[in-house]
Amino acid sequence: MVGEQARQAGVGTGVDTGVDADLVILGEVLTMDPERLIIPDGAVAVLGEKIVAVGPASEVLTQAKGAAVTGSRDDLVVPGYINGHQHLTGDRLIQSSIPDSLAPGESIFSWVLPVHAVHSPDDDELSATLTLAESLRNGVTSTFEAGTVAHPLRVAAAAEKLGARLTIGTWGWDVKDGPYTGTVDEVIGRQRDLLSRINGPLVSSWVSLVGHDLMSDELAVAASGLARDQDTKLTFHISPSPGDVESYLTRTGVRPLVHLERLGVLGRHCVLAHAVHLDDQEVELILTSGSTVVSCPWAYLRLGQGISREFRHLQIWQGGGRLALGCDSENAGDSVDGLRVAALFTGLAKDCALDPTVFGTHEGLELLTIKGAEALGVSDRVGSIEVGKQADLVVHDRSGVSWPPHGLDPVLQLVWGNDGRSVRDVLVAGRTVVHNGVVVGLDLPSITSEAASASRDLIARSGIRPTSQWPKLS
Ligand SMILES: [Zn+2]
Protein backbone atom coordinates (compact mmCIF):
# COMPACT_ATOMS: atom_id res chain seq x y z
CA MET A 1 0.00 0.00 0.00
CA VAL A 2 2.82 2.34 0.86
CA GLY A 3 4.50 1.50 -2.44
CA GLU A 4 1.27 2.31 -4.26
CA GLN A 5 0.95 5.59 -2.39
CA ALA A 6 4.54 6.38 -3.21
CA ARG A 7 4.02 5.75 -6.92
CA GLN A 8 0.86 7.83 -6.92
CA ALA A 9 2.78 10.64 -5.29
CA GLY A 10 5.50 10.30 -7.91
CA VAL A 11 8.20 9.33 -5.46
CA GLY A 12 8.40 5.55 -5.86
CA THR A 13 9.87 4.45 -9.16
CA GLY A 14 8.54 0.91 -9.37
CA VAL A 15 10.39 -2.37 -8.94
CA ASP A 16 10.87 -3.33 -12.57
CA THR A 17 13.54 -0.86 -13.62
CA GLY A 18 16.95 -0.55 -12.02
CA VAL A 19 18.62 2.75 -11.24
CA ASP A 20 22.28 3.64 -11.02
CA ALA A 21 23.01 4.79 -7.50
CA ASP A 22 26.08 5.37 -5.34
CA LEU A 23 24.31 5.17 -2.03
CA VAL A 24 21.05 4.01 -0.47
CA ILE A 25 20.03 5.59 2.85
CA LEU A 26 17.55 3.62 4.96
CA GLY A 27 15.07 5.01 7.47
CA GLU A 28 11.62 6.41 7.94
CA VAL A 29 11.47 9.09 5.23
CA LEU A 30 9.66 12.41 5.70
CA THR A 31 9.56 13.35 2.03
CA MET A 32 7.94 16.82 2.36
CA ASP A 33 6.80 16.19 -1.22
CA PRO A 34 3.49 17.67 -2.45
CA GLU A 35 1.58 14.91 -0.63
CA ARG A 36 3.78 15.19 2.48
CA LEU A 37 4.17 11.44 2.21
CA ILE A 38 5.85 9.63 5.11
CA ILE A 39 7.47 6.29 4.23
CA PRO A 40 8.14 4.03 7.26
CA ASP A 41 10.84 1.48 6.47
CA GLY A 42 11.77 3.63 3.49
CA ALA A 43 14.91 4.43 1.54
CA VAL A 44 16.46 7.18 -0.57
CA ALA A 45 18.90 6.39 -3.39
CA VAL A 46 21.51 8.95 -4.41
CA LEU A 47 23.62 9.20 -7.56
CA GLY A 48 26.19 11.97 -7.66
CA GLU A 49 24.51 15.10 -6.38
CA LYS A 50 20.92 14.03 -6.97
CA ILE A 51 18.19 11.84 -5.56
CA VAL A 52 17.37 9.04 -8.01
CA ALA A 53 14.83 6.95 -6.09
CA VAL A 54 12.58 7.29 -3.05
CA GLY A 55 10.20 4.66 -1.73
CA PRO A 56 9.83 1.56 0.44
CA ALA A 57 13.25 0.10 1.28
CA SER A 58 12.39 -3.23 -0.33
CA GLU A 59 11.73 -1.52 -3.67
CA VAL A 60 14.62 0.94 -3.62
CA LEU A 61 17.12 -1.76 -2.61
CA THR A 62 15.94 -3.93 -5.49
CA GLN A 63 16.25 -1.06 -7.93
CA ALA A 64 19.60 0.24 -6.76
CA LYS A 65 21.51 -3.04 -6.68
CA GLY A 66 25.21 -2.60 -6.06
CA ALA A 67 24.92 0.74 -4.27
CA ALA A 68 26.42 1.14 -0.82
CA VAL A 69 23.77 0.98 1.90
CA THR A 70 23.78 3.04 5.08
CA GLY A 71 21.48 3.62 8.05
CA SER A 72 18.68 1.54 9.50
CA ARG A 73 14.91 1.49 9.51
CA ASP A 74 15.01 3.14 12.94
CA ASP A 75 16.59 6.30 11.52
CA LEU A 76 14.57 9.31 10.43
CA VAL A 77 15.50 10.80 7.04
CA VAL A 78 14.41 14.39 6.32
CA PRO A 79 15.27 17.06 3.75
CA GLY A 80 18.08 19.43 4.72
CA TYR A 81 16.86 22.35 6.80
CA ILE A 82 16.84 25.90 5.44
CA ASN A 83 18.03 28.92 7.41
CA GLY A 84 16.83 32.08 5.65
CA HIS A 85 18.70 34.67 7.72
CA GLN A 86 22.12 34.09 9.28
CA HIS A 87 25.01 36.44 10.04
CA LEU A 88 28.16 34.42 9.38
CA THR A 89 30.69 36.95 10.59
CA GLY A 90 30.93 39.45 13.43
CA ASP A 91 29.00 37.71 16.14
CA ARG A 92 30.50 34.24 16.00
CA LEU A 93 33.89 35.13 17.45
CA ILE A 94 32.16 36.84 20.39
CA GLN A 95 29.23 34.43 20.47
CA SER A 96 26.83 34.60 23.40
CA SER A 97 28.96 37.39 24.88
CA ILE A 98 26.77 40.44 24.35
CA PRO A 99 24.73 40.97 27.52
CA ASP A 100 21.03 40.20 27.16
CA SER A 101 19.88 43.18 29.21
CA LEU A 102 20.93 46.08 26.98
CA ALA A 103 18.71 48.92 25.78
CA PRO A 104 17.35 48.60 22.22
CA GLY A 105 20.06 49.15 19.61
CA GLU A 106 22.95 49.09 22.07
CA SER A 107 24.03 45.57 21.18
CA ILE A 108 24.32 46.59 17.52
CA PHE A 109 25.99 49.96 17.86
CA SER A 110 28.19 49.36 20.90
CA TRP A 111 29.13 45.75 20.26
CA VAL A 112 28.40 44.22 16.86
CA LEU A 113 29.51 47.10 14.63
CA PRO A 114 32.85 47.74 16.41
CA VAL A 115 33.63 44.03 16.07
CA HIS A 116 32.66 43.97 12.40
CA ALA A 117 34.77 47.06 11.75
CA VAL A 118 38.00 45.27 12.68
CA HIS A 119 37.24 41.84 11.24
CA SER A 120 40.18 40.60 9.18
CA PRO A 121 39.78 38.32 6.15
CA ASP A 122 41.03 35.46 8.34
CA ASP A 123 38.39 36.31 10.96
CA ASP A 124 35.70 36.18 8.29
CA GLU A 125 36.70 32.72 7.09
CA LEU A 126 37.15 31.35 10.60
CA SER A 127 33.85 32.81 11.79
CA ALA A 128 31.95 31.45 8.79
CA THR A 129 33.61 28.05 9.18
CA LEU A 130 32.41 27.79 12.78
CA THR A 131 28.87 28.93 12.07
CA LEU A 132 28.46 26.75 9.00
CA ALA A 133 29.97 23.72 10.78
CA GLU A 134 27.46 24.13 13.60
CA SER A 135 24.69 24.59 11.03
CA LEU A 136 25.56 21.37 9.23
CA ARG A 137 25.92 19.50 12.50
CA ASN A 138 22.33 20.50 13.31
CA GLY A 139 21.03 19.55 9.87
CA VAL A 140 20.92 23.04 8.32
CA THR A 141 22.15 22.45 4.78
CA SER A 142 21.10 25.75 3.11
CA THR A 143 22.12 29.05 4.66
CA PHE A 144 21.22 32.53 3.44
CA GLU A 145 23.69 35.10 4.73
CA ALA A 146 22.17 38.31 6.07
CA GLY A 147 24.34 40.87 4.28
CA THR A 148 27.11 41.80 6.70
CA VAL A 149 30.15 40.08 5.21
CA ALA A 150 33.24 42.17 4.48
CA HIS A 151 35.31 39.50 2.74
CA PRO A 152 32.84 37.34 0.83
CA LEU A 153 35.41 35.33 -1.08
CA ARG A 154 36.83 34.06 2.21
CA VAL A 155 33.34 33.17 3.45
CA ALA A 156 32.67 31.38 0.16
CA ALA A 157 35.90 29.45 0.64
CA ALA A 158 34.74 28.34 4.10
CA ALA A 159 31.43 27.07 2.67
CA GLU A 160 33.13 25.25 -0.19
CA LYS A 161 35.58 23.49 2.14
CA LEU A 162 32.78 22.25 4.38
CA GLY A 163 30.40 21.52 1.50
CA ALA A 164 27.64 23.78 2.84
CA ARG A 165 25.04 25.29 0.51
CA LEU A 166 25.25 29.06 0.92
CA THR A 167 23.94 32.32 -0.50
CA ILE A 168 26.17 35.23 0.53
CA GLY A 169 25.51 38.94 0.84
CA THR A 170 27.94 41.76 1.54
CA TRP A 171 27.71 45.10 3.32
CA GLY A 172 25.26 47.49 1.68
CA TRP A 173 24.51 50.84 3.26
CA ASP A 174 25.07 54.49 2.47
CA VAL A 175 24.88 56.11 5.88
CA LYS A 176 27.66 58.44 7.01
CA ASP A 177 29.34 56.29 9.64
CA GLY A 178 29.82 52.59 10.05
CA PRO A 179 31.97 49.84 8.61
CA TYR A 180 31.99 49.44 4.82
CA THR A 181 29.58 52.25 4.05
CA GLY A 182 29.76 53.97 0.67
CA THR A 183 27.93 56.08 -1.86
CA VAL A 184 25.04 54.54 -3.76
CA ASP A 185 27.30 53.91 -6.76
CA GLU A 186 29.99 52.32 -4.59
CA VAL A 187 27.53 50.06 -2.81
CA ILE A 188 25.80 48.97 -6.01
CA GLY A 189 29.18 48.41 -7.68
CA ARG A 190 30.24 46.17 -4.80
CA GLN A 191 27.01 44.21 -5.00
CA ARG A 192 27.30 43.81 -8.76
CA ASP A 193 30.87 42.61 -8.37
CA LEU A 194 29.78 40.04 -5.77
CA LEU A 195 27.09 38.66 -8.08
CA SER A 196 29.61 38.19 -10.87
CA ARG A 197 32.24 36.54 -8.67
CA ILE A 198 30.16 34.17 -6.56
CA ASN A 199 27.56 32.37 -8.62
CA GLY A 200 28.24 28.65 -8.34
CA PRO A 201 25.66 25.90 -7.96
CA LEU A 202 26.44 25.41 -4.27
CA VAL A 203 27.74 28.81 -3.19
CA SER A 204 26.03 31.81 -4.73
CA SER A 205 25.26 35.42 -3.79
CA TRP A 206 22.39 37.86 -3.63
CA VAL A 207 21.89 41.60 -3.29
CA SER A 208 21.84 42.68 0.34
CA LEU A 209 21.36 45.92 2.22
CA VAL A 210 21.55 46.48 5.94
CA GLY A 211 18.09 48.03 5.63
CA HIS A 212 16.24 49.49 8.64
CA ASP A 213 16.49 53.29 8.31
CA LEU A 214 20.11 52.89 7.25
CA MET A 215 19.58 53.11 3.48
CA SER A 216 18.65 56.07 1.31
CA ASP A 217 15.65 55.83 -0.99
CA GLU A 218 18.04 56.02 -3.92
CA LEU A 219 20.00 53.01 -2.65
CA ALA A 220 16.88 50.95 -1.94
CA VAL A 221 15.58 51.60 -5.46
CA ALA A 222 18.95 50.87 -7.10
CA ALA A 223 19.44 47.63 -5.14
CA SER A 224 15.93 46.45 -5.96
CA GLY A 225 16.54 47.21 -9.64
CA LEU A 226 19.84 45.32 -9.59
CA ALA A 227 18.21 42.24 -8.07
CA ARG A 228 15.43 42.34 -10.66
CA ASP A 229 17.88 42.84 -13.56
CA GLN A 230 20.08 39.97 -12.43
CA ASP A 231 17.16 37.69 -11.67
CA THR A 232 18.25 37.27 -8.06
CA LYS A 233 16.85 38.38 -4.72
CA LEU A 234 17.33 41.44 -2.53
CA THR A 235 17.36 41.05 1.23
CA PHE A 236 17.37 43.70 3.96
CA HIS A 237 16.37 44.15 7.61
CA ILE A 238 13.15 45.95 8.42
CA SER A 239 11.00 46.54 11.52
CA PRO A 240 12.22 43.92 14.00
CA SER A 241 11.37 46.50 16.68
CA PRO A 242 9.18 49.65 16.69
CA GLY A 243 12.23 51.86 15.95
CA ASP A 244 12.03 51.57 12.15
CA VAL A 245 8.33 52.42 12.20
CA GLU A 246 8.95 55.59 14.22
CA SER A 247 11.86 56.59 12.02
CA TYR A 248 9.97 56.14 8.71
CA LEU A 249 6.91 57.94 10.06
CA THR A 250 9.12 60.89 10.99
CA ARG A 251 11.03 60.96 7.70
CA THR A 252 8.34 60.00 5.19
CA GLY A 253 5.01 60.34 6.97
CA VAL A 254 4.15 56.69 6.33
CA ARG A 255 5.17 53.30 7.70
CA PRO A 256 8.24 51.52 6.26
CA LEU A 257 6.59 49.06 3.88
CA VAL A 258 4.15 51.66 2.59
CA HIS A 259 7.10 53.89 1.73
CA LEU A 260 9.08 51.07 0.14
CA GLU A 261 6.06 49.96 -1.88
CA ARG A 262 5.64 53.52 -3.18
CA LEU A 263 9.30 53.44 -4.24
CA GLY A 264 8.67 50.18 -6.13
CA VAL A 265 11.12 48.23 -3.98
CA LEU A 266 8.85 45.35 -2.87
CA GLY A 267 8.10 42.29 -4.99
CA ARG A 268 8.75 38.58 -5.32
CA HIS A 269 12.47 39.29 -5.48
CA CYS A 270 12.35 40.90 -2.03
CA VAL A 271 13.30 39.01 1.17
CA LEU A 272 12.43 41.01 4.29
CA ALA A 273 14.35 39.98 7.38
CA HIS A 274 11.99 40.24 10.36
CA ALA A 275 9.04 42.53 9.47
CA VAL A 276 7.69 42.02 12.99
CA HIS A 277 6.06 45.40 13.59
CA LEU A 278 3.49 45.76 10.83
CA ASP A 279 0.01 47.20 10.55
CA ASP A 280 -2.77 45.65 8.48
CA GLN A 281 -1.86 47.67 5.41
CA GLU A 282 1.74 46.48 5.53
CA VAL A 283 0.67 42.84 5.91
CA GLU A 284 -1.50 43.30 2.84
CA LEU A 285 1.42 44.84 0.94
CA ILE A 286 3.57 41.82 1.76
CA LEU A 287 0.86 39.49 0.50
CA THR A 288 0.07 41.40 -2.69
CA SER A 289 3.69 42.10 -3.60
CA GLY A 290 4.74 38.48 -3.03
CA SER A 291 7.64 39.60 -0.82
CA THR A 292 9.12 36.98 1.48
CA VAL A 293 9.46 37.41 5.24
CA VAL A 294 12.10 35.54 7.23
CA SER A 295 11.08 35.06 10.85
CA CYS A 296 13.82 34.71 13.48
CA PRO A 297 11.79 34.36 16.70
CA TRP A 298 14.67 33.53 19.05
CA ALA A 299 16.32 36.84 18.17
CA TYR A 300 13.15 38.78 18.97
CA LEU A 301 12.85 37.06 22.33
CA ARG A 302 16.51 37.52 23.25
CA LEU A 303 16.33 41.22 22.32
CA GLY A 304 12.85 41.80 23.77
CA GLN A 305 11.44 43.13 20.49
CA GLY A 306 7.77 42.28 20.96
CA ILE A 307 7.13 39.15 18.88
CA SER A 308 4.68 37.82 21.45
CA ARG A 309 2.59 41.00 21.06
CA GLU A 310 2.89 41.44 17.31
CA PHE A 311 2.83 37.98 15.80
CA ARG A 312 1.94 39.15 12.31
CA HIS A 313 3.93 36.28 10.82
CA LEU A 314 0.99 33.98 11.54
CA GLN A 315 -1.27 36.40 9.66
CA ILE A 316 1.14 36.30 6.70
CA TRP A 317 1.08 32.50 6.79
CA GLN A 318 -2.70 32.40 6.97
CA GLY A 319 -2.92 34.82 4.06
CA GLY A 320 -0.87 32.46 1.89
CA GLY A 321 2.24 34.64 2.13
CA ARG A 322 5.83 33.59 1.58
CA LEU A 323 7.59 32.82 4.84
CA ALA A 324 10.87 31.20 5.92
CA LEU A 325 12.66 30.72 9.24
CA GLY A 326 16.03 32.09 10.33
CA CYS A 327 18.45 31.75 13.25
CA ASP A 328 19.87 35.33 12.85
CA SER A 329 23.13 35.67 14.78
CA GLU A 330 25.04 34.18 17.67
CA ASN A 331 24.12 37.11 19.90
CA ALA A 332 20.50 37.22 18.75
CA GLY A 333 19.12 33.72 18.90
CA ASP A 334 22.60 32.33 19.42
CA SER A 335 22.14 28.63 18.65
CA VAL A 336 22.17 27.77 14.94
CA ASP A 337 19.57 25.03 15.08
CA GLY A 338 16.59 25.18 12.73
CA LEU A 339 14.53 22.69 14.71
CA ARG A 340 14.60 24.92 17.78
CA VAL A 341 13.32 27.78 15.62
CA ALA A 342 10.54 25.67 14.12
CA ALA A 343 9.38 24.60 17.59
CA LEU A 344 9.41 28.15 18.91
CA PHE A 345 7.59 29.57 15.90
CA THR A 346 4.94 26.87 16.26
CA GLY A 347 4.46 27.59 19.96
CA LEU A 348 4.26 31.35 19.44
CA ALA A 349 1.66 30.92 16.71
CA LYS A 350 -0.58 28.83 18.96
CA ASP A 351 -0.07 30.98 22.01
CA CYS A 352 -0.42 34.42 20.44
CA ALA A 353 -3.62 33.33 18.70
CA LEU A 354 -4.84 31.71 21.91
CA ASP A 355 -5.81 28.86 19.62
CA PRO A 356 -3.80 25.63 19.31
CA THR A 357 -5.53 24.74 16.03
CA VAL A 358 -4.13 27.59 13.92
CA PHE A 359 -0.64 26.22 13.37
CA GLY A 360 1.20 23.00 14.22
CA THR A 361 4.53 21.25 14.02
CA HIS A 362 3.77 20.00 10.52
CA GLU A 363 3.51 23.58 9.33
CA GLY A 364 6.62 24.45 11.35
CA LEU A 365 8.57 21.71 9.60
CA GLU A 366 7.23 22.92 6.25
CA LEU A 367 8.67 26.38 6.94
CA LEU A 368 12.02 24.80 7.76
CA THR A 369 12.02 22.76 4.53
CA ILE A 370 9.81 23.02 1.45
CA LYS A 371 7.85 26.19 2.27
CA GLY A 372 11.06 27.97 3.25
CA ALA A 373 12.63 26.79 -0.01
CA GLU A 374 9.64 28.11 -1.97
CA ALA A 375 9.79 31.46 -0.19
CA LEU A 376 13.49 31.80 -0.98
CA GLY A 377 13.14 30.68 -4.59
CA VAL A 378 15.10 27.42 -4.36
CA SER A 379 12.34 24.79 -4.19
CA ASP A 380 13.19 23.46 -7.66
CA ARG A 381 16.41 22.09 -6.14
CA VAL A 382 15.98 21.60 -2.39
CA GLY A 383 13.40 21.48 0.41
CA SER A 384 11.96 18.01 -0.18
CA ILE A 385 13.05 14.45 -0.89
CA GLU A 386 11.96 13.86 -4.47
CA VAL A 387 13.55 12.22 -7.48
CA GLY A 388 15.61 14.74 -9.45
CA LYS A 389 16.20 17.09 -6.54
CA GLN A 390 19.56 17.74 -4.94
CA ALA A 391 20.54 15.12 -2.35
CA ASP A 392 20.47 17.44 0.68
CA LEU A 393 19.54 14.91 3.33
CA VAL A 394 19.58 14.76 7.11
CA VAL A 395 19.55 11.52 9.07
CA HIS A 396 18.36 11.67 12.68
CA ASP A 397 19.63 8.80 14.81
CA ARG A 398 16.69 7.56 16.84
CA SER A 399 18.73 5.18 19.00
CA GLY A 400 19.44 7.88 21.59
CA VAL A 401 17.59 8.14 24.90
CA SER A 402 15.28 10.95 23.78
CA TRP A 403 13.59 8.84 21.10
CA PRO A 404 12.24 5.54 22.48
CA PRO A 405 9.45 4.78 22.19
CA HIS A 406 9.00 6.22 18.73
CA GLY A 407 5.97 8.52 18.65
CA LEU A 408 3.00 7.71 16.49
CA ASP A 409 3.71 10.82 14.44
CA PRO A 410 7.41 11.38 13.73
CA VAL A 411 6.85 15.08 12.99
CA LEU A 412 5.48 15.80 16.47
CA GLN A 413 8.36 13.94 18.07
CA LEU A 414 10.99 15.57 15.85
CA VAL A 415 9.89 19.17 16.38
CA TRP A 416 8.55 19.16 19.95
CA GLY A 417 10.72 16.44 21.47
CA ASN A 418 14.09 16.84 19.78
CA ASP A 419 16.52 19.24 18.14
CA GLY A 420 19.69 19.13 16.07
CA ARG A 421 21.53 17.03 18.61
CA SER A 422 20.15 13.78 17.22
CA VAL A 423 21.47 14.52 13.71
CA ARG A 424 23.97 11.79 12.83
CA ASP A 425 24.64 12.12 9.09
CA VAL A 426 24.16 14.96 6.61
CA LEU A 427 24.58 15.06 2.85
CA VAL A 428 24.67 18.21 0.73
CA ALA A 429 24.46 17.67 -3.03
CA GLY A 430 25.26 14.01 -2.39
CA ARG A 431 28.46 14.74 -0.48
CA THR A 432 28.65 13.52 3.12
CA VAL A 433 29.38 16.60 5.21
CA VAL A 434 28.51 15.17 8.65
CA HIS A 435 29.32 11.56 9.44
CA ASN A 436 28.47 9.90 12.74
CA GLY A 437 27.82 13.30 14.29
CA VAL A 438 31.19 14.72 13.22
CA VAL A 439 31.61 17.52 10.67
CA VAL A 440 33.76 16.04 7.91
CA GLY A 441 37.07 17.85 7.37
CA LEU A 442 36.79 19.99 10.51
CA ASP A 443 39.73 19.67 12.89
CA LEU A 444 37.80 20.59 16.03
CA PRO A 445 40.71 20.78 18.55
CA SER A 446 42.69 22.95 16.18
CA ILE A 447 39.85 25.30 15.26
CA THR A 448 38.84 25.56 18.94
CA SER A 449 42.23 26.94 19.84
CA GLU A 450 42.31 29.16 16.74
CA ALA A 451 38.88 30.58 17.66
CA ALA A 452 39.93 31.33 21.25
CA SER A 453 42.96 33.24 20.07
CA ALA A 454 41.10 35.10 17.29
CA SER A 455 38.34 36.04 19.73
CA ARG A 456 40.84 37.51 22.21
CA ASP A 457 42.54 39.51 19.45
CA LEU A 458 39.25 40.74 18.04
CA ILE A 459 38.04 41.92 21.44
CA ALA A 460 41.31 43.76 22.03
CA ARG A 461 41.27 45.42 18.57
CA SER A 462 37.60 46.40 18.69
CA GLY A 463 37.80 47.98 22.14
CA ILE A 464 34.66 46.26 23.43
CA ARG A 465 34.74 45.30 27.08
CA PRO A 466 32.94 41.99 27.70
CA THR A 467 32.17 41.48 31.34
CA SER A 468 30.45 38.85 33.38
CA GLN A 469 27.29 40.03 35.13
CA TRP A 470 28.19 38.00 38.20
CA PRO A 471 31.59 38.15 39.92
CA LYS A 472 34.11 35.68 38.59
CA LEU A 473 36.87 34.24 40.74
CA SER A 474 40.15 35.07 39.04
ZN1 LIG B 1 20.08 40.14 10.86
Residues whose N, C-alpha, C, O or C-beta is under 5 A from the ligand:
A	BS01	ZN	A146
